[in-house]
Amino acid sequence: MLTITELTKTYGTKDAVQRASLQVDKPTMIGIIGRSGAGKSTLLRMLNRLTDATSGAVPFEGRPIPALTGADRRKWQSECAMIFQQFNLVPRMDVVSNVLHGTLNKRSTLATLFNLYPDADVHRAIDILDRLGIAEHAPKRAEALSGGQQQRVAIARALMQNPKIILADEPIASLDPMNAQVVMQSLRRIHEEDGRMVIANLHTLDTARRYCDRVVGMRDGRIVFDGTPEQLTTGVARDIYGADASFSEAATSTQIDTLERETA
């Protein structure tokens, strides 16, 4: 379904991502973990074509993703939706209009200019917001919502694209624990109910183990682990984060203690 082969991104003399390879044969929820600067965000941006790869191959359903240009590239970005840590909403625009921005790649320039949307799209946007538990906020400005609610609006915008893949770049890094749980549960339901592939960069071991079917660990631009949550032992975690890691970037001390007990 999705194959990543020797994917590399070089800035000057430094490899931000170094010869990354993954094979995903079916829609799966994948968590990517690692220290800040490990290459997680760069990997997702190359998959979505926000950043061009230096070398490597990414065929998806027969299409060479790194080689797509023009309309083909825009079509791919519609099929491979991106969710960002900072939401990337239009703060002064109402919630439902932000969600409808997920259809921009499919609309004419004139319709975009005058902010014209078919009734069917408006109803669909509200249905998606209802599914995510925030339909009552549809007429409000996005800036009036909490961080967790704004992230669910961003997820709704991604769903308006009807994507085959959802990429989430640190979707809960700026949220409190309760809102982080709601957002991760939403992504998990989307994967299970819609059969969509979800790939998320995550900040903690605990989150990856709880919500993902597969965990990928990155260190210094390289993939150093690819396995199930059950295989994510303390030793493996130290390989990912470094032997000297305090785990401040990986998990709380309580989570590490729990992991050590479970894998002892």
Buried (B, 14 or more C-beta within 10 A) or exposed (E): BBBBBEBBBBEEEEBBBBBBEBEBEEBBBBBBBBBEEBBBBBBBBBBBBBBEBBEBBBBBEEEEBBEBEEEBBBBBBBBBBBBBBEBEBEEEBBBBBBBBBBBBBBBEEEBBEEEEBEEEBBEBBBEBBEBBEBBEBBEBBBEEBEBBBBBBBBBBBBBBBBBBBBBBBBBBBBBEEEBBBBBBEBBBEBBEEBEBBBBBBBBBBBBBBBBBBBBBBBBBBBBBBBEEBEEBBBEBBBBBBBEEBEBEBBBEEEBBEBBEEEBE
